[in-house]
Amino acid sequence: MARYNGGRLPTHDQQLILQATLTPGASPRQAAIAWLSSVDLNQLDGASSLLLPLLHQRLAADSPDLPLLPILRGIRKRTWYRNRMLFPLAAQAIATLQQAAIPCLLLKGAALTVSTYRDISLRPMMDVDILVPWAQGPAALQLLLAAGWTLEDPRSTRPDYLTLARQFQHAVGLRHPSGQGLDLHWNMLSFNLGPAIDDSIFPAARTIDFEGTPYPVPDPADLLLHLCVHGFAWDRLAPIRWIPDSVLLLRAHPDLDWARLLAAARARNITTIVLATLDYLESLFPATVPPHVLTHLRAQPAALFARLEYRQLLHPTDRLLGTMRRAPAKFLRSTAGLNPLRRALLVPTYLSWLWEVDRPTQLPAAFYRRLLRKLRSRTHRPAL
């Protein structure tokens, strides 16, 4: 069983599998074979296990006698099966929204499968992500609920649920009766919330035919921006998949509109994050990112808020302060444009939402319970 060790940037072993999978030539292929012979796939960390379908594609053609190849083939077939269950539901959800004249786009893994991988067996996915315009988020949600999807959030029974969700979140999670998941986005990124920030995404989108079904996806520059931001922060499942996603996206779209990506990063005040991810990508796979892009990003002034936010995103969320390190920046971003008094009045509401309690008067008890859980988890953490 895969181990879900938290992290951010790839470990040494994860770098080996990334380079073996993505670097052309005989030497990386031999490195992949050597790496496979030295690991126990049953004890592989969860982040690395998600790269195994790509590794099988790399080795299947020229190393057919590799002893572990049948295991990799089975893992790839499992990915094919799971995605085969997801994509028809995604197509149905898109059709439901389009019939109601609601524009929508695939995001993340589903969009990459359609536009970049072009093979349903190569990119494992937990769910499907769909973006709709902010103003049409409530209508889209009601249509999907009427089609049989249900909200996963335990707070969804609150009468003010949708109002607060749209204030403090970029998406909600839905579950189909079949067990498959769908995230409905009214904003592409959790960093930038509100009605206007994503207006430029829909006019630039394109429709791609995949296995006989047309799927709407964002412009490749918007997809890359999403990858950089989504894969940047520390997570319980180290988000290293953004690296092969980005490399393969850039190889599939050598004419990517870098000016569009840079303008979007500036407009969203995320140049610090985008620079960190693209700089790391270039260090791991040289000649992937044009030099003028990194030069431009380095020349952008980094505001104090952006620098502080950047540092908090590097910290593990399973430690004592946990996700509370990120709460101030999230609150400031979700309330951008409000005057200071209105922001101050919203703080108790935000904390109530974050800690899943009904009233601000319940916050002290909620804080105590969360602190106690963290202390207990630290006390009982097994030695490494």
Buried (B, 14 or more C-beta within 10 A) or exposed (E): EBEBBBBBBBBEBBBBBBBBBBBEEEEBBEBBBEBBEEBEBEEBBBBBBBBBBBBBBBBBEEBEEBEBBEBBBEBBEBBBEBBEEBBEBBBBBBEBBEEEEBBBBBBBBBBBBBBBBBBBBBBBBBBBBBBBBBEBBBBBBEBBBEBEBEBBBEBBEBEEBBEBBBBBBBBBBBBBEEEBBBBBBBBBBBBBBBEEBBEBBBEEBEEBEBEEBEBBBBBBBBBBBBBBBBBBBBBEBBBBBBBBBBBBBBEBBEEBBBEBBBEBBBEBBBBBBBBBBBBBBBEBBEEBBBEEBBEBBEEBEBEEBBEEBBEBBEBBBBEEBBEBBBBBBBBBBBBEEEEEEEBEEBEEBBBBBBBEBEEBEBBEEBBEEBBEEBEEEEEEEEEE
